[in-house]
């Protein structure tokens, strides 16, 4: 379960997550390294208007990926 | 091909190679074929503590080493880089995925030149003395700021290390420097060369992830300054960490630079400039010319010739000498770039070349992508506003000089940019009007040591390269002398 306090590093293990987040307006990776803090902090920096909703969408994406891989 | 790097690297602290206090390591991979290259140490907090302590101890004597002696050391470092140029170029190519023709002709020689430039610049430092009046003299000197923390990105690992370390040594500071965990190897190789010249503790290299070693550095109270090259997102964290400690930070961050073409541009050079702007280093350049503004009079012809030129670019294994574009830094970066292409298509831009990864011919295991142009773009589109960091340019039509200036400035970034025109008055007018730290006229991505580089707006604070860097790593000391023996009479 992803929350606003989840480190971006941990989220990066989810297949397709980088592309999914770009579609939603946020880049998890940078020219330094993976963003080195929580997803909540990144969403705040990126001025995402509804961070809770963004994280909910991430969790739905994770569930969909899990369902696909177990099929 | 013989492997040019070690199988395993340690941390470089206090002039010694040490395994560090933790037990974590990470592997460095070649982006072009996925082969593991070397194992590096994922530094822990104790390692950062040790490095900072060593740096301060070294600074006790290093700050008093004379400019001529420091200059001589910088020259020796430059010579050592040149003597090891072939090896450094190959390590960089394998670790980063960029073509050997770029690492051999640009990354390595520009790095040694940087040390030579600052070897010369430090000899010109003179301070100032002013007679305020007959009896009072004001002397202004620059003094080294102390121990600095530096973090560099993966797109130019060796060159960014040179940009950071050369002015630090010239200024009389000591450093703890961390490369991106994606590309640690050339900085570690550079440390081997520095070890032959620089006293222990003056330069300390910490490797590891941004989330661990990077954050330990940001939280550390022992730095007098932070210097960072990387993304704007992380730039906020660096600025925040510096503010909490009330120390300065130099930030060289992201960009979405405008590359502007007028009908009277020098045509063939202009088309090449488009390629240099967005294909150099696989487009993974903070000042990449990723927004291409083309005057309506030449738009169709320009796009046709640009497509032809882009389609001729040889994308291939980076160690092959005829490769013009190598691999993106990793699979995740490629995923990001391809996702932006989809964003652009959904916004209404048209892909006229590229837009897809390349496989086959030995490229299956890398992150290779075709040079890409998104035409009929609009400056409000996300692909024209957000940093993609890949070989993808959004091409936008314009009609007037005022219109293109307004569009170019309609960006949160302000790092680079170019204007192409034979009308010097217009070129200069446009260059002055664009809110950006660097404007090229009739060229792109030239980055010599002796011209200052850095951003306006969200592209950063402070400058890199140029002798102005000596101001960033020193602070001003004023000594005020009264030459009179007579009391002031105030008491």
Interface residues (C-beta under 8 A of the other chain):
Chain A: X7 X8 X9 X12 X16 X18 X19 X20 X22 X23 X25 X27 X29 X30 X31 X32 X33 X34 X35 X36 X37 X41 X42 X45 X46
Chain B: X151 X152 X153 X154 X155 X180 X181 X182 X209 X210 X211 X214 X215 X228 X230 X231 X233 X234 X236 X237 X254 X284 X286 X332 X333 X335 X336 X338 X339 X340 X342 X343 X382 X386 X387 X389
